[in-house]
Amino acid sequence: MQYIWNTIYPPFACVFLLWLGTFAMSRKHTRELNLIWYLNSLFFLVFYVLSLVAERKNTQLTAICGSYQTVCDDAYGALTNIQDEVVLIATFSAIAVIPQILGYLLSGLSGVASSPKFLGHVRSVAVWSWIKFLAALSGIQTGQLFAKMTAGRQVSYSEFLDGFALIALAFMVAGFYCGIDDEEPGWFRRRFSFLVRNIHSFCTRSIPPVEEVKATPYLIEVHVNLPELSQLAKLKDSVSVQAHLNAR
């Protein structure tokens, strides 16, 4: 019973996560959905061909690069090393975000803080970098797996499941992020707007308020024909119109 559970449950869980992610993106984020599948298909095709060549030659994948094997080893490691990718994304996010937040808080002690810039862009770049990495890695592993099968080699159940789980995880993260991104403004306002407004008021208390500029009616000079005067009459409550009729 335990063997059946361990064998059947993981693929069903992956199918469910894949369906959930694609469903969440299918209405408002079709371009991102297509991009994930494109990256997955691209890396699948490239590494299927390369791995098939390596299998035919009975050699390692990067050995087919010949004298450039060292470069290929580094490139392959950058595309498949999950730990290095996490460190890279975390380092980029920390460098981009932490100095801005610290600068805002320290300036806020004097009441002259300036709002951090591009935090949303940094978050988007970090999340989508991770999603694209997962989609590409899934294509790489699946391409290598199918190359082994084409060459007549045996593959394990766990190898097949790993590639499938990665693309399911990519869509789950993308669907969750897109859902949060769509609902964030209202969700954020309902829960944290009062706190954030008070903090921002304190951190900017010494900045003089901008003088309000009273709205004044606009003077619009329009060259019109007689039939258009009826349309201009509708604007008299909001603007002053000086009409010059053209003799025709």
C-alpha positions as CSV (number, residue, x, y, z in Angstrom):
1,M,0.0,0.0,0.0
2,Q,2.8,2.4,0.8
3,Y,4.5,1.6,-2.5
4,I,1.3,2.4,-4.4
5,W,0.9,5.6,-2.5
6,N,4.4,6.7,-3.2
7,T,4.1,5.8,-6.8
8,I,0.7,7.3,-7.7
9,Y,0.4,10.3,-5.4
10,P,3.4,12.4,-6.7
11,P,2.4,12.5,-10.4
12,F,-1.2,13.3,-9.4
13,A,0.1,16.1,-7.2
14,C,2.2,17.5,-10.0
15,V,-0.8,17.3,-12.4
16,F,-2.9,19.2,-9.9
17,L,-0.3,21.9,-9.4
18,L,0.2,22.3,-13.1
19,W,-3.5,22.6,-13.7
20,L,-3.9,25.1,-10.8
21,G,-1.0,27.3,-12.1
22,T,-2.2,27.3,-15.7
23,F,-5.8,28.0,-14.7
24,A,-4.7,31.0,-12.6
25,M,-2.8,32.5,-15.5
26,S,-5.1,31.6,-18.3
27,R,-7.3,34.8,-18.1
28,K,-5.0,37.7,-17.5
29,H,-1.5,36.4,-17.9
30,T,-1.5,34.4,-21.2
31,R,1.7,36.0,-22.4
32,E,3.6,34.8,-19.3
33,L,2.0,31.4,-19.6
34,N,3.2,31.1,-23.2
35,L,6.7,32.3,-22.2
36,I,7.0,29.5,-19.6
37,W,6.0,26.8,-22.1
38,Y,8.3,28.4,-24.8
39,L,11.4,28.3,-22.5
40,N,10.6,24.7,-21.4
41,S,10.2,23.6,-25.0
42,L,13.3,25.4,-26.2
43,F,15.6,23.9,-23.6
44,F,13.9,20.5,-24.1
45,L,14.7,20.5,-27.8
46,V,18.2,21.8,-27.5
47,F,19.3,19.4,-24.8
48,Y,17.5,16.5,-26.4
49,V,19.6,16.9,-29.5
50,L,22.8,17.5,-27.6
51,S,22.2,14.6,-25.2
52,L,21.3,12.3,-28.1
53,V,24.6,13.1,-29.8
54,A,26.4,12.4,-26.5
55,E,24.6,9.1,-26.1
56,R,25.5,8.1,-29.6
57,K,29.1,8.8,-28.9
58,N,28.9,7.2,-25.4
59,T,30.4,10.3,-23.8
60,Q,29.4,13.0,-21.4
61,L,27.2,15.8,-22.5
62,T,29.8,18.6,-22.2
63,A,32.5,16.5,-23.8
64,I,30.9,17.0,-27.3
65,C,32.1,20.7,-27.0
66,G,35.7,19.5,-27.6
67,S,38.2,22.1,-26.7
68,Y,35.5,24.3,-25.2
69,Q,34.4,21.6,-22.7
70,T,35.4,23.8,-19.7
71,V,33.2,26.6,-21.0
72,C,30.3,24.1,-21.5
73,D,30.8,22.7,-18.0
74,D,30.4,26.2,-16.6
75,A,27.4,27.0,-18.7
76,Y,25.7,23.7,-17.9
77,G,26.4,24.2,-14.2
78,A,24.8,27.7,-14.4
79,L,21.7,26.3,-16.0
80,T,21.2,23.4,-13.7
81,N,22.6,24.3,-10.3
82,I,19.6,25.2,-8.1
83,Q,21.6,26.4,-5.1
84,D,23.7,28.8,-7.2
85,E,20.5,30.2,-8.8
86,V,18.9,30.8,-5.4
87,V,22.1,32.5,-4.1
88,L,22.2,34.7,-7.2
89,I,18.6,35.8,-7.0
90,A,18.8,36.4,-3.3
91,T,22.0,38.4,-3.6
92,F,20.5,40.6,-6.4
93,S,17.4,41.2,-4.4
94,A,19.3,42.1,-1.2
95,I,21.6,44.5,-3.0
96,A,18.7,46.2,-4.8
97,V,16.3,46.4,-1.8
98,I,18.1,46.5,1.5
99,P,20.0,49.8,0.9
100,Q,16.8,51.5,-0.1
101,I,14.9,50.4,3.0
102,L,17.8,51.3,5.3
103,G,18.2,54.7,3.6
104,Y,14.4,55.3,4.0
105,L,14.4,54.4,7.7
106,L,17.6,56.4,8.5
107,S,16.3,59.4,6.6
108,G,13.0,59.0,8.4
109,L,14.7,59.7,11.7
110,S,15.1,63.2,10.5
111,G,11.7,63.3,8.8
112,V,13.0,63.7,5.3
113,A,12.7,60.1,3.9
114,S,12.2,59.5,0.2
115,S,10.1,56.5,-0.8
116,P,12.1,53.5,-2.0
117,K,12.0,53.1,-5.8
118,F,11.5,50.1,-8.0
119,L,10.7,47.6,-5.2
120,G,7.9,46.1,-7.2
121,H,10.2,45.8,-10.2
122,V,12.9,44.1,-8.2
123,R,10.4,41.6,-6.8
124,S,9.1,40.9,-10.3
125,V,12.5,40.3,-11.7
126,A,13.5,38.0,-8.8
127,V,10.3,35.9,-9.0
128,W,10.3,35.6,-12.8
129,S,14.0,34.7,-12.8
130,W,13.2,31.8,-10.5
131,I,10.2,30.7,-12.6
132,K,12.2,30.8,-15.9
133,F,15.0,28.9,-14.3
134,L,12.6,26.1,-13.2
135,A,11.0,26.0,-16.6
136,A,14.4,25.8,-18.3
137,L,15.7,23.2,-15.9
138,S,12.6,21.0,-16.4
139,G,13.2,21.2,-20.2
140,I,16.9,20.2,-19.7
141,Q,16.1,17.2,-17.5
142,T,13.2,16.1,-19.7
143,G,15.3,16.4,-22.9
144,Q,18.1,14.4,-21.4
145,L,15.6,11.8,-20.3
146,F,14.0,11.4,-23.7
147,A,17.5,11.3,-25.3
148,K,18.4,8.3,-23.1
149,M,15.1,6.6,-24.0
150,T,15.7,7.2,-27.7
151,A,19.2,5.7,-27.4
152,G,17.7,2.6,-25.8
153,R,18.9,3.2,-22.3
154,Q,16.8,2.6,-19.2
155,V,15.5,5.5,-17.2
156,S,14.1,5.5,-13.7
157,Y,10.7,6.6,-12.5
158,S,12.3,9.3,-10.3
159,E,14.1,10.9,-13.3
160,F,10.8,11.2,-15.2
161,L,9.1,12.6,-12.1
162,D,11.8,15.2,-11.4
163,G,11.4,17.0,-14.8
164,F,7.6,16.9,-14.5
165,A,7.7,18.2,-10.9
166,L,9.9,21.2,-11.9
167,I,7.5,22.5,-14.6
168,A,4.6,22.0,-12.2
169,L,6.5,24.0,-9.6
170,A,7.2,26.7,-12.1
171,F,3.5,27.1,-13.0
172,M,2.5,26.9,-9.3
173,V,4.8,29.7,-8.4
174,A,3.8,31.8,-11.5
175,G,0.1,31.2,-10.8
176,F,0.4,32.1,-7.1
177,Y,2.5,35.2,-7.9
178,C,0.1,36.4,-10.7
179,G,-2.9,35.9,-8.3
180,I,-1.2,37.9,-5.5
181,D,-0.1,40.6,-8.0
182,D,-3.6,41.0,-9.3
183,E,-5.2,41.2,-5.8
184,E,-2.4,43.0,-4.0
185,P,-3.5,46.6,-4.1
186,G,-6.9,46.0,-2.5
187,W,-5.6,43.3,-0.2
188,F,-2.7,45.5,0.9
189,R,-5.0,48.5,1.5
190,R,-7.4,46.5,3.6
191,R,-4.7,45.2,6.0
192,F,-1.7,47.5,6.1
193,S,-2.6,50.9,4.7
194,F,-3.2,52.5,8.1
195,L,0.2,51.2,9.4
196,V,2.1,52.2,6.3
197,R,0.5,55.6,6.2
198,N,1.5,56.3,9.8
199,I,5.0,55.2,9.2
200,H,5.4,57.2,6.1
201,S,3.9,60.3,7.8
202,F,6.4,60.0,10.5
203,C,9.3,59.5,8.1
204,T,8.3,62.5,6.0
205,R,7.1,64.9,8.8
206,S,9.8,67.5,8.1
207,I,9.1,67.7,4.3
208,P,7.1,70.9,3.6
209,P,3.7,70.2,2.0
210,V,3.3,71.1,-1.6
211,E,1.1,74.1,-2.1
212,E,-2.2,73.3,-3.7
213,V,-2.8,74.9,-7.1
214,K,-6.3,76.1,-7.7
215,A,-7.8,74.9,-10.9
216,T,-8.7,77.6,-13.3
217,P,-10.9,77.4,-16.4
218,Y,-9.0,76.8,-19.6
219,L,-9.3,79.3,-22.5
220,I,-9.6,77.3,-25.6
221,E,-9.5,78.9,-29.0
222,V,-11.2,76.7,-31.6
223,H,-11.8,77.3,-35.2
224,V,-15.0,75.7,-36.1
225,N,-17.8,75.7,-38.6
226,L,-21.4,76.6,-37.7
227,P,-22.7,73.0,-37.2
228,E,-20.1,72.4,-34.5
229,L,-21.3,75.3,-32.3
230,S,-24.0,73.0,-30.7
231,Q,-21.3,70.6,-29.6
232,L,-19.2,73.4,-28.1
233,A,-22.2,74.7,-26.1
234,K,-22.0,71.5,-24.0
235,L,-18.6,72.6,-22.8
236,K,-19.5,76.0,-21.4
237,D,-19.9,74.7,-17.8
238,S,-16.3,73.5,-17.7
239,V,-14.3,75.6,-20.1
240,S,-14.4,79.0,-21.7
241,V,-14.5,78.8,-25.5
242,Q,-13.7,81.6,-27.8
243,A,-15.0,80.6,-31.2
244,H,-13.8,82.1,-34.5
245,L,-16.0,81.2,-37.4
246,N,-14.3,80.5,-40.7
247,A,-16.1,82.0,-43.6
248,R,-16.5,79.4,-46.3
